[in-house]
Amino acid sequence: MQAITTARLGGALALSLIAITGCVGDKTGYEGPFRAEVRRAIPRIEASSGLTFKATPKLELRDRDQVREFLERAFQEQITPLELAGVERAYKLFGMIPDSLELRSFLLDLLTEQVAGYYDPSTKVLYIVEGASPEMTGVTIDHELVHALQDQYFPLDSTKALKGDNDRQVAASAVIEGHATYEQMSQALGGSDFSMRLPGGWDAVREMIREGQAGMPKFAAAPVLLQETLLFPYLSGAEYARQFKRLRPGQSPFEPLAQSTEQILHPEKLLGDTPDHPTRVTLGAPRGGSLIHEDNLGEFETRLFLYEHSKDVGGSAAAAAGWDGDRYQVVQTSQGPGIAWLSVWDDAVEAAEFRDRMERMVERRYGAAPRSGGTGETRRWRARGRSLALQMLSLSGRSVVVWEDVPSGAATGLLNLAAVTLQEP
């Protein structure tokens, strides 16, 4: 889902995290808008990040109408109406957004509410929204200046090339936004170990950010999927940045760049002695219908999917933790749209745990009786006008789980398993 929020907008969101404290002398010749704020921020950001600005970015003011225009233009440039319709259909079939939600208009309203400023890599300009409090403006300038600094060492626009790989886009966004969030807070609070000096530590920081967002009406009304995909780059991304600094002191967080949300959630899977990269899944043409949309969820959104239908935070995280790759297809069948989702797991035990959690999902979401799907490797249900199938099998020596949800009257077996390829890291 992140592919159509922060990852597709080049880091357009700035969260109200904490008021700026302290003051340092002017160490830059910057003379544009917000001269005092920028002159204070630049040397602190350089000291905290270990990077030096090669050039000072331009700053310009924008009103809310101009922000809306920017967001609409970003949607038009980054995702076609057909692609967005496919994304919307996928998340409705997964049951992660309501059938009544019109995704594009809701996202535009939500993001317009959220944006206090943004750095645009295409123009190299940092834009600040008019009318914000001095505290919000200061925090926003700090955060977006980090993005401008990042762009001088790592081309932020390059993440657009990850189109069609939602999980990898989400991970890249988390590195970018998490690094900016962590450096912003670090330079404002006096050093990289700032969380150790805060009452409640890092958990308190995370809760403060959540509470600040919950006070925004559109955000508060958003489905869990949209709330969590907006927060993930900042919360989990900042924790990843903290761990990166601990494990790779003095190195750039973009080298190596995280390839999956699994690596953001479990930094040791990228930064440890034996990196665990995701298995790349390729699906052939679907059977029994025409392809509408194709992408992946990743560990983070798999966790969200399970939580949506169980409300069990710990159980959902545990069941998703063995994820190693996935790919889904939205298919137009003769009876309407259906979805087929293949996920790869670290081993048969992890696959079986996920399969069992999926079975509980069917019982809760569709009102199916316990164990009514059978007990074999393939379990089937007919409920609420849908035909459902859940299968655990070995494919190319790997443990995989296949989930299918199609309208009644349409056949399952949408995936041509003989055409599936699993590319090992």
ABEGO torsion letter per residue (X at the ends): XAAABAAAAGGABBBBABBBBEBBBBABABABBGAAAAAAAAAAAAAAAGBBBABBBBBBBBBAAAAAAAAAAAAAAABBAAAAAAAAAAAAAAGABBAABBAAAAAAAAAAAABAEBBBAAAGBBBBBBGBBAAAAAAAAAAAAAAAAAAAABBAAAAAAABGBAAAAAAAAAAAAAAAAAAAAAAAAGEAAAAAABBGEAAAAAAAAAAAAAABAAAAABBAAAAAAAAAAAAAAAAAAAAAAAABBGBBAAOBBBABAAAAABAAAAABABBBBBBBBBBBBBBGEBBABBBBAEAAAAAAAAAAAAGBAAAAAAAAAABAEBBBBBBBBAAEBBBBBBBBBABAAAAAAAAAAAAAAAAAAAGBBBGAAEABABBBBBBGGBBBBBBBBBBGGBBBBBBBBBBBGBBBGABBAAABBBBBX
